[in-house]
Amino acid sequence: MQDSQPKPSRRGFFFGAAATGAAAAVIVALPGAPALEAELAPPKPAPEKGGGYSLSDHVKRYYQTARI
C-alpha cells in the first residue's frame, strides 16, 4: 500500500514560506489597506521640565517581576 501524498520536503516548505511572505507584503502595500494604530497615534509631547521617565503600567510590571 502506497501513500497517496508525497513526503514533505525542505524545498517545498521554503517555497511556501516565501509565497506567504510575498502575499503578506502585497496585502500591506495595497492602497486602502487599514493602517496600524501605532503608526497613526500622535507622539506624546516632551515633558516641560525635562526628563522623560514616567512610571507607566509596563514599568510597574517590570519592577514587580524583577523583585527578588
PDBQT receptor file of N, H, CA, C and O in Angstrom, charges set to zero:
ATOM      1  N   MET A   1       0.835  -1.171   0.000  1.00  0.00    +0.000 N 
ATOM      2  CA  MET A   1       0.000   0.000   0.000  1.00  0.00    +0.000 C 
ATOM      3  C   MET A   1       0.885   1.242   0.000  1.00  0.00    +0.000 C 
ATOM      4  O   MET A   1       1.746   1.391   0.868  1.00  0.00    +0.000 OA
ATOM      5  N   GLN A   2       0.683   2.117  -0.951  1.00  0.00    +0.000 N 
ATOM      6  H   GLN A   2      -0.016   1.997  -1.656  1.00  0.00    +0.000 HD
ATOM      7  CA  GLN A   2       1.486   3.321  -1.063  1.00  0.00    +0.000 C 
ATOM      8  C   GLN A   2       0.720   4.523  -0.531  1.00  0.00    +0.000 C 
ATOM      9  O   GLN A   2      -0.508   4.586  -0.597  1.00  0.00    +0.000 OA
ATOM     10  N   ASP A   3       1.489   5.481   0.001  1.00  0.00    +0.000 N 
ATOM     11  H   ASP A   3       2.486   5.430   0.055  1.00  0.00    +0.000 HD
ATOM     12  CA  ASP A   3       0.869   6.726   0.460  1.00  0.00    +0.000 C 
ATOM     13  C   ASP A   3       0.472   7.557  -0.748  1.00  0.00    +0.000 C 
ATOM     14  O   ASP A   3       1.214   7.648  -1.725  1.00  0.00    +0.000 OA
ATOM     15  N   SER A   4      -0.701   8.161  -0.671  1.00  0.00    +0.000 N 
ATOM     16  H   SER A   4      -1.304   8.087   0.123  1.00  0.00    +0.000 HD
ATOM     17  CA  SER A   4      -1.158   8.972  -1.796  1.00  0.00    +0.000 C 
ATOM     18  C   SER A   4      -0.579  10.383  -1.747  1.00  0.00    +0.000 C 
ATOM     19  O   SER A   4      -0.628  11.098  -2.748  1.00  0.00    +0.000 OA
ATOM     20  N   GLN A   5      -0.033  10.801  -0.605  1.00  0.00    +0.000 N 
ATOM     21  H   GLN A   5       0.007  10.220   0.208  1.00  0.00    +0.000 HD
ATOM     22  CA  GLN A   5       0.557  12.124  -0.501  1.00  0.00    +0.000 C 
ATOM     23  C   GLN A   5       2.071  12.010  -0.506  1.00  0.00    +0.000 C 
ATOM     24  O   GLN A   5       2.626  11.111   0.127  1.00  0.00    +0.000 OA
ATOM     25  N   PRO A   6       2.749  12.914  -1.215  1.00  0.00    +0.000 N 
ATOM     26  CA  PRO A   6       4.213  12.876  -1.234  1.00  0.00    +0.000 C 
ATOM     27  C   PRO A   6       4.781  13.303   0.111  1.00  0.00    +0.000 C 
ATOM     28  O   PRO A   6       4.123  13.995   0.887  1.00  0.00    +0.000 OA
ATOM     29  N   LYS A   7       5.995  12.886   0.371  1.00  0.00    +0.000 N 
ATOM     30  H   LYS A   7       6.530  12.324  -0.259  1.00  0.00    +0.000 HD
ATOM     31  CA  LYS A   7       6.683  13.236   1.602  1.00  0.00    +0.000 C 
ATOM     32  C   LYS A   7       7.036  14.729   1.568  1.00  0.00    +0.000 C 
ATOM     33  O   LYS A   7       7.549  15.212   0.559  1.00  0.00    +0.000 OA
ATOM     34  N   PRO A   8       6.771  15.466   2.652  1.00  0.00    +0.000 N 
ATOM     35  CA  PRO A   8       7.098  16.896   2.648  1.00  0.00    +0.000 C 
ATOM     36  C   PRO A   8       8.603  17.117   2.498  1.00  0.00    +0.000 C 
ATOM     37  O   PRO A   8       9.413  16.365   3.040  1.00  0.00    +0.000 OA
ATOM     38  N   SER A   9       8.954  18.152   1.760  1.00  0.00    +0.000 N 
ATOM     39  H   SER A   9       8.296  18.763   1.319  1.00  0.00    +0.000 HD
ATOM     40  CA  SER A   9      10.366  18.424   1.538  1.00  0.00    +0.000 C 
ATOM     41  C   SER A   9      10.732  19.806   2.057  1.00  0.00    +0.000 C 
ATOM     42  O   SER A   9       9.864  20.661   2.235  1.00  0.00    +0.000 OA
ATOM     43  N   ARG A  10      11.998  20.016   2.295  1.00  0.00    +0.000 N 
ATOM     44  H   ARG A  10      12.702  19.321   2.151  1.00  0.00    +0.000 HD
ATOM     45  CA  ARG A  10      12.500  21.301   2.766  1.00  0.00    +0.000 C 
ATOM     46  C   ARG A  10      12.285  22.368   1.694  1.00  0.00    +0.000 C 
ATOM     47  O   ARG A  10      11.936  23.506   2.007  1.00  0.00    +0.000 OA
ATOM     48  N   ARG A  11      12.491  22.003   0.451  1.00  0.00    +0.000 N 
ATOM     49  H   ARG A  11      12.775  21.079   0.197  1.00  0.00    +0.000 HD
ATOM     50  CA  ARG A  11      12.325  22.957  -0.650  1.00  0.00    +0.000 C 
ATOM     51  C   ARG A  11      10.879  23.451  -0.725  1.00  0.00    +0.000 C 
ATOM     52  O   ARG A  11      10.632  24.640  -0.928  1.00  0.00    +0.000 OA
ATOM     53  N   GLY A  12       9.942  22.544  -0.562  1.00  0.00    +0.000 N 
ATOM     54  H   GLY A  12      10.143  21.579  -0.397  1.00  0.00    +0.000 HD
ATOM     55  CA  GLY A  12       8.533  22.923  -0.579  1.00  0.00    +0.000 C 
ATOM     56  C   GLY A  12       8.172  23.842   0.575  1.00  0.00    +0.000 C 
ATOM     57  O   GLY A  12       7.387  24.776   0.412  1.00  0.00    +0.000 OA
ATOM     58  N   PHE A  13       8.745  23.577   1.736  1.00  0.00    +0.000 N 
ATOM     59  H   PHE A  13       9.382  22.818   1.869  1.00  0.00    +0.000 HD
ATOM     60  CA  PHE A  13       8.490  24.425   2.895  1.00  0.00    +0.000 C 
ATOM     61  C   PHE A  13       8.966  25.853   2.629  1.00  0.00    +0.000 C 
ATOM     62  O   PHE A  13       8.232  26.809   2.874  1.00  0.00    +0.000 OA
ATOM     63  N   PHE A  14      10.195  25.997   2.129  1.00  0.00    +0.000 N 
ATOM     64  H   PHE A  14      10.792  25.220   1.930  1.00  0.00    +0.000 HD
ATOM     65  CA  PHE A  14      10.728  27.336   1.875  1.00  0.00    +0.000 C 
ATOM     66  C   PHE A  14       9.974  28.035   0.754  1.00  0.00    +0.000 C 
ATOM     67  O   PHE A  14       9.810  29.255   0.792  1.00  0.00    +0.000 OA
ATOM     68  N   PHE A  15       9.519  27.298  -0.227  1.00  0.00    +0.000 N 
ATOM     69  H   PHE A  15       9.653  26.307  -0.258  1.00  0.00    +0.000 HD
ATOM     70  CA  PHE A  15       8.714  27.891  -1.292  1.00  0.00    +0.000 C 
ATOM     71  C   PHE A  15       7.405  28.425  -0.722  1.00  0.00    +0.000 C 
ATOM     72  O   PHE A  15       6.981  29.529  -1.065  1.00  0.00    +0.000 OA
ATOM     73  N   GLY A  16       6.774  27.657   0.134  1.00  0.00    +0.000 N 
ATOM     74  H   GLY A  16       7.118  26.760   0.412  1.00  0.00    +0.000 HD
ATOM     75  CA  GLY A  16       5.527  28.099   0.751  1.00  0.00    +0.000 C 
ATOM     76  C   GLY A  16       5.728  29.305   1.648  1.00  0.00    +0.000 C 
ATOM     77  O   GLY A  16       4.904  30.220   1.658  1.00  0.00    +0.000 OA
ATOM     78  N   ALA A  17       6.822  29.312   2.405  1.00  0.00    +0.000 N 
ATOM     79  H   ALA A  17       7.491  28.569   2.398  1.00  0.00    +0.000 HD
ATOM     80  CA  ALA A  17       7.111  30.444   3.281  1.00  0.00    +0.000 C 
ATOM     81  C   ALA A  17       7.365  31.708   2.465  1.00  0.00    +0.000 C 
ATOM     82  O   ALA A  17       6.902  32.785   2.839  1.00  0.00    +0.000 OA
ATOM     83  N   ALA A  18       8.085  31.592   1.369  1.00  0.00    +0.000 N 
ATOM     84  H   ALA A  18       8.461  30.717   1.065  1.00  0.00    +0.000 HD
ATOM     85  CA  ALA A  18       8.357  32.749   0.514  1.00  0.00    +0.000 C 
ATOM     86  C   ALA A  18       7.069  33.267  -0.118  1.00  0.00    +0.000 C 
ATOM     87  O   ALA A  18       6.865  34.478  -0.207  1.00  0.00    +0.000 OA
ATOM     88  N   ALA A  19       6.210  32.369  -0.551  1.00  0.00    +0.000 N 
ATOM     89  H   ALA A  19       6.375  31.385  -0.479  1.00  0.00    +0.000 HD
ATOM     90  CA  ALA A  19       4.947  32.781  -1.158  1.00  0.00    +0.000 C 
ATOM     91  C   ALA A  19       4.058  33.473  -0.135  1.00  0.00    +0.000 C 
ATOM     92  O   ALA A  19       3.392  34.455  -0.463  1.00  0.00    +0.000 OA
ATOM     93  N   THR A  20       4.038  32.985   1.083  1.00  0.00    +0.000 N 
ATOM     94  H   THR A  20       4.579  32.188   1.350  1.00  0.00    +0.000 HD
ATOM     95  CA  THR A  20       3.240  33.608   2.134  1.00  0.00    +0.000 C 
ATOM     96  C   THR A  20       3.763  35.002   2.455  1.00  0.00    +0.000 C 
ATOM     97  O   THR A  20       2.977  35.934   2.627  1.00  0.00    +0.000 OA
ATOM     98  N   GLY A  21       5.082  35.154   2.538  1.00  0.00    +0.000 N 
ATOM     99  H   GLY A  21       5.720  34.397   2.399  1.00  0.00    +0.000 HD
ATOM    100  CA  GLY A  21       5.670  36.464   2.801  1.00  0.00    +0.000 C 
ATOM    101  C   GLY A  21       5.382  37.451   1.686  1.00  0.00    +0.000 C 
ATOM    102  O   GLY A  21       5.092  38.619   1.943  1.00  0.00    +0.000 OA
ATOM    103  N   ALA A  22       5.460  36.990   0.467  1.00  0.00    +0.000 N 
ATOM    104  H   ALA A  22       5.695  36.040   0.258  1.00  0.00    +0.000 HD
ATOM    105  CA  ALA A  22       5.171  37.871  -0.671  1.00  0.00    +0.000 C 
ATOM    106  C   ALA A  22       3.709  38.294  -0.671  1.00  0.00    +0.000 C 
ATOM    107  O   ALA A  22       3.396  39.450  -0.953  1.00  0.00    +0.000 OA
ATOM    108  N   ALA A  23       2.825  37.375  -0.359  1.00  0.00    +0.000 N 
ATOM    109  H   ALA A  23       3.079  36.435  -0.130  1.00  0.00    +0.000 HD
ATOM    110  CA  ALA A  23       1.398  37.703  -0.316  1.00  0.00    +0.000 C 
ATOM    111  C   ALA A  23       1.117  38.712   0.795  1.00  0.00    +0.000 C 
ATOM    112  O   ALA A  23       0.319  39.631   0.611  1.00  0.00    +0.000 OA
ATOM    113  N   ALA A  24       1.757  38.546   1.928  1.00  0.00    +0.000 N 
ATOM    114  H   ALA A  24       2.405  37.799   2.077  1.00  0.00    +0.000 HD
ATOM    115  CA  ALA A  24       1.565  39.490   3.033  1.00  0.00    +0.000 C 
ATOM    116  C   ALA A  24       2.076  40.876   2.652  1.00  0.00    +0.000 C 
ATOM    117  O   ALA A  24       1.447  41.879   2.989  1.00  0.00    +0.000 OA
ATOM    118  N   ALA A  25       3.199  40.943   1.962  1.00  0.00    +0.000 N 
ATOM    119  H   ALA A  25       3.711  40.129   1.689  1.00  0.00    +0.000 HD
ATOM    120  CA  ALA A  25       3.750  42.232   1.544  1.00  0.00    +0.000 C 
ATOM    121  C   ALA A  25       2.813  42.927   0.558  1.00  0.00    +0.000 C 
ATOM    122  O   ALA A  25       2.648  44.146   0.615  1.00  0.00    +0.000 OA
ATOM    123  N   VAL A  26       2.204  42.168  -0.337  1.00  0.00    +0.000 N 
ATOM    124  H   VAL A  26       2.338  41.178  -0.383  1.00  0.00    +0.000 HD
ATOM    125  CA  VAL A  26       1.275  42.750  -1.311  1.00  0.00    +0.000 C 
ATOM    126  C   VAL A  26       0.039  43.283  -0.599  1.00  0.00    +0.000 C 
ATOM    127  O   VAL A  26      -0.449  44.364  -0.930  1.00  0.00    +0.000 OA
ATOM    128  N   ILE A  27      -0.467  42.540   0.368  1.00  0.00    +0.000 N 
ATOM    129  H   ILE A  27      -0.071  41.662   0.637  1.00  0.00    +0.000 HD
ATOM    130  CA  ILE A  27      -1.669  42.977   1.082  1.00  0.00    +0.000 C 
ATOM    131  C   ILE A  27      -1.399  44.268   1.856  1.00  0.00    +0.000 C 
ATOM    132  O   ILE A  27      -2.244  45.163   1.887  1.00  0.00    +0.000 OA
ATOM    133  N   VAL A  28      -0.238  44.365   2.471  1.00  0.00    +0.000 N 
ATOM    134  H   VAL A  28       0.449  43.638   2.445  1.00  0.00    +0.000 HD
ATOM    135  CA  VAL A  28       0.094  45.561   3.239  1.00  0.00    +0.000 C 
ATOM    136  C   VAL A  28       0.280  46.755   2.309  1.00  0.00    +0.000 C 
ATOM    137  O   VAL A  28      -0.064  47.877   2.681  1.00  0.00    +0.000 OA
ATOM    138  N   ALA A  29       0.806  46.542   1.130  1.00  0.00    +0.000 N 
ATOM    139  H   ALA A  29       1.085  45.630   0.828  1.00  0.00    +0.000 HD
ATOM    140  CA  ALA A  29       1.108  47.641   0.209  1.00  0.00    +0.000 C 
ATOM    141  C   ALA A  29      -0.116  48.126  -0.565  1.00  0.00    +0.000 C 
ATOM    142  O   ALA A  29      -0.049  49.166  -1.220  1.00  0.00    +0.000 OA
ATOM    143  N   LEU A  30      -1.222  47.406  -0.506  1.00  0.00    +0.000 N 
ATOM    144  H   LEU A  30      -1.277  46.561   0.025  1.00  0.00    +0.000 HD
ATOM    145  CA  LEU A  30      -2.408  47.818  -1.250  1.00  0.00    +0.000 C 
ATOM    146  C   LEU A  30      -2.941  49.151  -0.743  1.00  0.00    +0.000 C 
ATOM    147  O   LEU A  30      -2.980  49.389   0.464  1.00  0.00    +0.000 OA
ATOM    148  N   PRO A  31      -3.354  50.024  -1.665  1.00  0.00    +0.000 N 
ATOM    149  CA  PRO A  31      -3.967  51.270  -1.213  1.00  0.00    +0.000 C 
ATOM    150  C   PRO A  31      -5.319  50.968  -0.576  1.00  0.00    +0.000 C 
ATOM    151  O   PRO A  31      -6.056  50.100  -1.041  1.00  0.00    +0.000 OA
ATOM    152  N   GLY A  32      -5.626  51.680   0.470  1.00  0.00    +0.000 N 
ATOM    153  H   GLY A  32      -5.027  52.385   0.848  1.00  0.00    +0.000 HD
ATOM    154  CA  GLY A  32      -6.895  51.455   1.152  1.00  0.00    +0.000 C 
ATOM    155  C   GLY A  32      -6.808  50.379   2.219  1.00  0.00    +0.000 C 
ATOM    156  O   GLY A  32      -7.798  50.083   2.888  1.00  0.00    +0.000 OA
ATOM    157  N   ALA A  33      -5.633  49.795   2.381  1.00  0.00    +0.000 N 
ATOM    158  H   ALA A  33      -4.829  50.035   1.838  1.00  0.00    +0.000 HD
ATOM    159  CA  ALA A  33      -5.469  48.803   3.434  1.00  0.00    +0.000 C 
ATOM    160  C   ALA A  33      -5.489  49.522   4.777  1.00  0.00    +0.000 C 
ATOM    161  O   ALA A  33      -4.960  50.627   4.892  1.00  0.00    +0.000 OA
ATOM    162  N   PRO A  34      -6.086  48.917   5.785  1.00  0.00    +0.000 N 
ATOM    163  CA  PRO A  34      -6.135  49.595   7.089  1.00  0.00    +0.000 C 
ATOM    164  C   PRO A  34      -4.735  49.768   7.667  1.00  0.00    +0.000 C 
ATOM    165  O   PRO A  34      -3.947  48.823   7.700  1.00  0.00    +0.000 OA
ATOM    166  N   ALA A  35      -4.436  50.968   8.117  1.00  0.00    +0.000 N 
ATOM    167  H   ALA A  35      -5.076  51.736   8.090  1.00  0.00    +0.000 HD
ATOM    168  CA  ALA A  35      -3.121  51.261   8.693  1.00  0.00    +0.000 C 
ATOM    169  C   ALA A  35      -3.100  50.803  10.142  1.00  0.00    +0.000 C 
ATOM    170  O   ALA A  35      -4.139  50.724  10.797  1.00  0.00    +0.000 OA
ATOM    171  N   LEU A  36      -1.930  50.510  10.624  1.00  0.00    +0.000 N 
ATOM    172  H   LEU A  36      -1.086  50.574  10.092  1.00  0.00    +0.000 HD
ATOM    173  CA  LEU A  36      -1.790  50.108  12.017  1.00  0.00    +0.000 C 
ATOM    174  C   LEU A  36      -2.046  51.297  12.930  1.00  0.00    +0.000 C 
ATOM    175  O   LEU A  36      -1.692  52.430  12.603  1.00  0.00    +0.000 OA
ATOM    176  N   GLU A  37      -2.659  51.034  14.073  1.00  0.00    +0.000 N 
ATOM    177  H   GLU A  37      -2.947  50.114  14.339  1.00  0.00    +0.000 HD
ATOM    178  CA  GLU A  37      -2.976  52.107  15.001  1.00  0.00    +0.000 C 
ATOM    179  C   GLU A  37      -1.724  52.763  15.564  1.00  0.00    +0.000 C 
ATOM    180  O   GLU A  37      -1.723  53.967  15.825  1.00  0.00    +0.000 OA
ATOM    181  N   ALA A  38      -0.680  52.006  15.752  1.00  0.00    +0.000 N 
ATOM    182  H   ALA A  38      -0.681  51.029  15.540  1.00  0.00    +0.000 HD
ATOM    183  CA  ALA A  38       0.544  52.552  16.326  1.00  0.00    +0.000 C 
ATOM    184  C   ALA A  38       1.152  53.613  15.402  1.00  0.00    +0.000 C 
ATOM    185  O   ALA A  38       1.763  54.571  15.874  1.00  0.00    +0.000 OA
ATOM    186  N   GLU A  39       0.986  53.443  14.114  1.00  0.00    +0.000 N 
ATOM    187  H   GLU A  39       0.489  52.664  13.731  1.00  0.00    +0.000 HD
ATOM    188  CA  GLU A  39       1.526  54.420  13.179  1.00  0.00    +0.000 C 
ATOM    189  C   GLU A  39       0.707  55.708  13.172  1.00  0.00    +0.000 C 
ATOM    190  O   GLU A  39       1.241  56.780  12.886  1.00  0.00    +0.000 OA
ATOM    191  N   LEU A  40      -0.574  55.610  13.482  1.00  0.00    +0.000 N 
ATOM    192  H   LEU A  40      -1.007  54.739  13.714  1.00  0.00    +0.000 HD
ATOM    193  CA  LEU A  40      -1.445  56.768  13.415  1.00  0.00    +0.000 C 
ATOM    194  C   LEU A  40      -1.478  57.566  14.714  1.00  0.00    +0.000 C 
ATOM    195  O   LEU A  40      -1.882  58.729  14.706  1.00  0.00    +0.000 OA
ATOM    196  N   ALA A  41      -1.067  56.974  15.814  1.00  0.00    +0.000 N 
ATOM    197  H   ALA A  41      -0.739  56.030  15.820  1.00  0.00    +0.000 HD
ATOM    198  CA  ALA A  41      -1.120  57.660  17.103  1.00  0.00    +0.000 C 
ATOM    199  C   ALA A  41      -0.078  58.778  17.144  1.00  0.00    +0.000 C 
ATOM    200  O   ALA A  41       1.084  58.559  16.802  1.00  0.00    +0.000 OA
ATOM    201  N   PRO A  42      -0.491  59.967  17.561  1.00  0.00    +0.000 N 
ATOM    202  CA  PRO A  42       0.483  61.063  17.649  1.00  0.00    +0.000 C 
ATOM    203  C   PRO A  42       1.462  60.813  18.790  1.00  0.00    +0.000 C 
ATOM    204  O   PRO A  42       1.085  60.222  19.802  1.00  0.00    +0.000 OA
ATOM    205  N   PRO A  43       2.701  61.247  18.651  1.00  0.00    +0.000 N 
ATOM    206  CA  PRO A  43       3.683  61.030  19.716  1.00  0.00    +0.000 C 
ATOM    207  C   PRO A  43       3.332  61.863  20.949  1.00  0.00    +0.000 C 
ATOM    208  O   PRO A  43       2.711  62.921  20.839  1.00  0.00    +0.000 OA
ATOM    209  N   LYS A  44       3.734  61.377  22.116  1.00  0.00    +0.000 N 
ATOM    210  H   LYS A  44       4.239  60.518  22.205  1.00  0.00    +0.000 HD
ATOM    211  CA  LYS A  44       3.494  62.117  23.351  1.00  0.00    +0.000 C 
ATOM    212  C   LYS A  44       4.407  63.339  23.378  1.00  0.00    +0.000 C 
ATOM    213  O   LYS A  44       5.560  63.263  22.953  1.00  0.00    +0.000 OA
ATOM    214  N   PRO A  45       3.898  64.458  23.873  1.00  0.00    +0.000 N 
ATOM    215  CA  PRO A  45       4.753  65.652  23.946  1.00  0.00    +0.000 C 
ATOM    216  C   PRO A  45       5.850  65.462  24.990  1.00  0.00    +0.000 C 
ATOM    217  O   PRO A  45       5.668  64.732  25.964  1.00  0.00    +0.000 OA
ATOM    218  N   ALA A  46       6.976  66.114  24.785  1.00  0.00    +0.000 N 
ATOM    219  H   ALA A  46       7.124  66.707  23.994  1.00  0.00    +0.000 HD
ATOM    220  CA  ALA A  46       8.094  66.030  25.719  1.00  0.00    +0.000 C 
ATOM    221  C   ALA A  46       7.726  66.755  27.007  1.00  0.00    +0.000 C 
ATOM    222  O   ALA A  46       7.012  67.757  26.967  1.00  0.00    +0.000 OA
ATOM    223  N   PRO A  47       8.202  66.266  28.145  1.00  0.00    +0.000 N 
ATOM    224  CA  PRO A  47       7.909  66.955  29.405  1.00  0.00    +0.000 C 
ATOM    225  C   PRO A  47       8.498  68.362  29.417  1.00  0.00    +0.000 C 
ATOM    226  O   PRO A  47       9.563  68.602  28.848  1.00  0.00    +0.000 OA
ATOM    227  N   GLU A  48       7.802  69.286  30.065  1.00  0.00    +0.000 N 
ATOM    228  H   GLU A  48       6.937  69.092  30.527  1.00  0.00    +0.000 HD
ATOM    229  CA  GLU A  48       8.238  70.679  30.076  1.00  0.00    +0.000 C 
ATOM    230  C   GLU A  48       9.518  70.883  30.883  1.00  0.00    +0.000 C 
ATOM    231  O   GLU A  48      10.359  71.699  30.505  1.00  0.00    +0.000 OA
ATOM    232  N   LYS A  49       9.678  70.158  31.982  1.00  0.00    +0.000 N 
ATOM    233  H   LYS A  49       8.996  69.495  32.289  1.00  0.00    +0.000 HD
ATOM    234  CA  LYS A  49      10.828  70.362  32.857  1.00  0.00    +0.000 C 
ATOM    235  C   LYS A  49      11.932  69.347  32.604  1.00  0.00    +0.000 C 
ATOM    236  O   LYS A  49      12.767  69.113  33.477  1.00  0.00    +0.000 OA
ATOM    237  N   GLY A  50      11.947  68.752  31.441  1.00  0.00    +0.000 N 
ATOM    238  H   GLY A  50      11.269  68.942  30.731  1.00  0.00    +0.000 HD
ATOM    239  CA  GLY A  50      12.971  67.775  31.120  1.00  0.00    +0.000 C 
ATOM    240  C   GLY A  50      12.627  66.403  31.660  1.00  0.00    +0.000 C 
ATOM    241  O   GLY A  50      11.558  66.191  32.231  1.00  0.00    +0.000 OA
ATOM    242  N   GLY A  51      13.539  65.489  31.475  1.00  0.00    +0.000 N 
ATOM    243  H   GLY A  51      14.408  65.661  31.011  1.00  0.00    +0.000 HD
ATOM    244  CA  GLY A  51      13.276  64.123  31.894  1.00  0.00    +0.000 C 
ATOM    245  C   GLY A  51      12.392  63.451  30.865  1.00  0.00    +0.000 C 
ATOM    246  O   GLY A  51      12.175  63.999  29.785  1.00  0.00    +0.000 OA
ATOM    247  N   GLY A  52      11.911  62.349  31.161  1.00  0.00    +0.000 N 
ATOM    248  H   GLY A  52      12.088  61.903  32.039  1.00  0.00    +0.000 HD
ATOM    249  CA  GLY A  52      11.049  61.650  30.231  1.00  0.00    +0.000 C 
ATOM    250  C   GLY A  52      10.603  60.343  30.843  1.00  0.00    +0.000 C 
ATOM    251  O   GLY A  52       9.875  59.562  30.229  1.00  0.00    +0.000 OA
ATOM    252  N   TYR A  53      11.051  60.118  32.065  1.00  0.00    +0.000 N 
ATOM    253  H   TYR A  53      11.642  60.753  32.564  1.00  0.00    +0.000 HD
ATOM    254  CA  TYR A  53      10.686  58.886  32.739  1.00  0.00    +0.000 C 
ATOM    255  C   TYR A  53       9.284  59.026  33.299  1.00  0.00    +0.000 C 
ATOM    256  O   TYR A  53       8.953  60.024  33.940  1.00  0.00    +0.000 OA
ATOM    257  N   SER A  54       8.475  58.030  33.053  1.00  0.00    +0.000 N 
ATOM    258  H   SER A  54       8.743  57.219  32.532  1.00  0.00    +0.000 HD
ATOM    259  CA  SER A  54       7.152  58.004  33.670  1.00  0.00    +0.000 C 
ATOM    260  C   SER A  54       6.891  56.582  34.144  1.00  0.00    +0.000 C 
ATOM    261  O   SER A  54       7.245  55.611  33.475  1.00  0.00    +0.000 OA
ATOM    262  N   LEU A  55       6.278  56.480  35.287  1.00  0.00    +0.000 N 
ATOM    263  H   LEU A  55       5.991  57.268  35.831  1.00  0.00    +0.000 HD
ATOM    264  CA  LEU A  55       6.004  55.180  35.882  1.00  0.00    +0.000 C 
ATOM    265  C   LEU A  55       4.718  54.647  35.255  1.00  0.00    +0.000 C 
ATOM    266  O   LEU A  55       3.632  54.792  35.816  1.00  0.00    +0.000 OA
ATOM    267  N   SER A  56       4.860  54.029  34.089  1.00  0.00    +0.000 N 
ATOM    268  H   SER A  56       5.742  53.910  33.634  1.00  0.00    +0.000 HD
ATOM    269  CA  SER A  56       3.709  53.502  33.376  1.00  0.00    +0.000 C 
ATOM    270  C   SER A  56       3.438  52.063  33.820  1.00  0.00    +0.000 C 
ATOM    271  O   SER A  56       4.181  51.488  34.616  1.00  0.00    +0.000 OA
ATOM    272  N   ASP A  57       2.366  51.505  33.290  1.00  0.00    +0.000 N 
ATOM    273  H   ASP A  57       1.763  51.972  32.643  1.00  0.00    +0.000 HD
ATOM    274  CA  ASP A  57       1.972  50.140  33.677  1.00  0.00    +0.000 C 
ATOM    275  C   ASP A  57       3.043  49.117  33.355  1.00  0.00    +0.000 C 
ATOM    276  O   ASP A  57       3.313  48.227  34.162  1.00  0.00    +0.000 OA
ATOM    277  N   HIS A  58       3.667  49.234  32.168  1.00  0.00    +0.000 N 
ATOM    278  H   HIS A  58       3.448  49.957  31.513  1.00  0.00    +0.000 HD
ATOM    279  CA  HIS A  58       4.666  48.216  31.820  1.00  0.00    +0.000 C 
ATOM    280  C   HIS A  58       5.918  48.355  32.682  1.00  0.00    +0.000 C 
ATOM    281  O   HIS A  58       6.594  47.358  32.936  1.00  0.00    +0.000 OA
ATOM    282  N   VAL A  59       6.245  49.568  33.139  1.00  0.00    +0.000 N 
ATOM    283  H   VAL A  59       5.695  50.378  32.933  1.00  0.00    +0.000 HD
ATOM    284  CA  VAL A  59       7.388  49.752  34.036  1.00  0.00    +0.000 C 
ATOM    285  C   VAL A  59       7.063  49.147  35.402  1.00  0.00    +0.000 C 
ATOM    286  O   VAL A  59       7.905  48.479  36.002  1.00  0.00    +0.000 OA
ATOM    287  N   LYS A  60       5.852  49.377  35.890  1.00  0.00    +0.000 N 
ATOM    288  H   LYS A  60       5.168  49.920  35.403  1.00  0.00    +0.000 HD
ATOM    289  CA  LYS A  60       5.436  48.777  37.156  1.00  0.00    +0.000 C 
ATOM    290  C   LYS A  60       5.479  47.249  37.081  1.00  0.00    +0.000 C 
ATOM    291  O   LYS A  60       5.897  46.587  38.030  1.00  0.00    +0.000 OA
ATOM    292  N   ARG A  61       5.044  46.697  35.947  1.00  0.00    +0.000 N 
ATOM    293  H   ARG A  61       4.704  47.235  35.176  1.00  0.00    +0.000 HD
ATOM    294  CA  ARG A  61       5.068  45.246  35.769  1.00  0.00    +0.000 C 
ATOM    295  C   ARG A  61       6.502  44.728  35.772  1.00  0.00    +0.000 C 
ATOM    296  O   ARG A  61       6.772  43.661  36.324  1.00  0.00    +0.000 OA
ATOM    297  N   TYR A  62       7.419  45.469  35.166  1.00  0.00    +0.000 N 
ATOM    298  H   TYR A  62       7.199  46.336  34.718  1.00  0.00    +0.000 HD
ATOM    299  CA  TYR A  62       8.820  45.058  35.171  1.00  0.00    +0.000 C 
ATOM    300  C   TYR A  62       9.365  45.027  36.591  1.00  0.00    +0.000 C 
ATOM    301  O   TYR A  62      10.019  44.063  36.991  1.00  0.00    +0.000 OA
ATOM    302  N   TYR A  63       9.093  46.095  37.361  1.00  0.00    +0.000 N 
ATOM    303  H   TYR A  63       8.562  46.878  37.036  1.00  0.00    +0.000 HD
ATOM    304  CA  TYR A  63       9.571  46.133  38.738  1.00  0.00    +0.000 C 
ATOM    305  C   TYR A  63       8.995  44.971  39.551  1.00  0.00    +0.000 C 
ATOM    306  O   TYR A  63       9.679  44.398  40.399  1.00  0.00    +0.000 OA
ATOM    307  N   GLN A  64       7.747  44.635  39.285  1.00  0.00    +0.000 N 
ATOM    308  H   GLN A  64       7.192  45.100  38.595  1.00  0.00    +0.000 HD
ATOM    309  CA  GLN A  64       7.104  43.527  40.004  1.00  0.00    +0.000 C 
ATOM    310  C   GLN A  64       7.794  42.198  39.672  1.00  0.00    +0.000 C 
ATOM    311  O   GLN A  64       8.015  41.381  40.566  1.00  0.00    +0.000 OA
ATOM    312  N   THR A  65       8.132  41.976  38.414  1.00  0.00    +0.000 N 
ATOM    313  H   THR A  65       7.953  42.639  37.688  1.00  0.00    +0.000 HD
ATOM    314  CA  THR A  65       8.751  40.708  38.018  1.00  0.00    +0.000 C 
ATOM    315  C   THR A  65      10.234  40.656  38.366  1.00  0.00    +0.000 C 
ATOM    316  O   THR A  65      10.795  39.569  38.504  1.00  0.00    +0.000 OA
ATOM    317  N   ALA A  66      10.883  41.821  38.510  1.00  0.00    +0.000 N 
ATOM    318  H   ALA A  66      10.428  42.705  38.397  1.00  0.00    +0.000 HD
ATOM    319  CA  ALA A  66      12.316  41.849  38.795  1.00  0.00    +0.000 C 
ATOM    320  C   ALA A  66      12.612  41.734  40.293  1.00  0.00    +0.000 C 
ATOM    321  O   ALA A  66      13.769  41.606  40.694  1.00  0.00    +0.000 OA
ATOM    322  N   ARG A  67      11.583  41.779  41.097  1.00  0.00    +0.000 N 
ATOM    323  H   ARG A  67      10.643  41.883  40.771  1.00  0.00    +0.000 HD
ATOM    324  CA  ARG A  67      11.779  41.676  42.552  1.00  0.00    +0.000 C 
ATOM    325  C   ARG A  67      12.354  40.312  42.912  1.00  0.00    +0.000 C 
ATOM    326  O   ARG A  67      11.940  39.285  42.373  1.00  0.00    +0.000 OA
ATOM    327  N   ILE A  68      13.297  40.318  43.813  1.00  0.00    +0.000 N 
ATOM    328  H   ILE A  68      13.634  41.152  44.251  1.00  0.00    +0.000 HD
ATOM    329  CA  ILE A  68      13.923  39.052  44.226  1.00  0.00    +0.000 C 
ATOM    330  C   ILE A  68      13.332  38.549  45.517  1.00  0.00    +0.000 C 
ATOM    331  O   ILE A  68      13.737  37.498  46.014  1.00  0.00    +0.000 OA
TER     332      ILE A  68
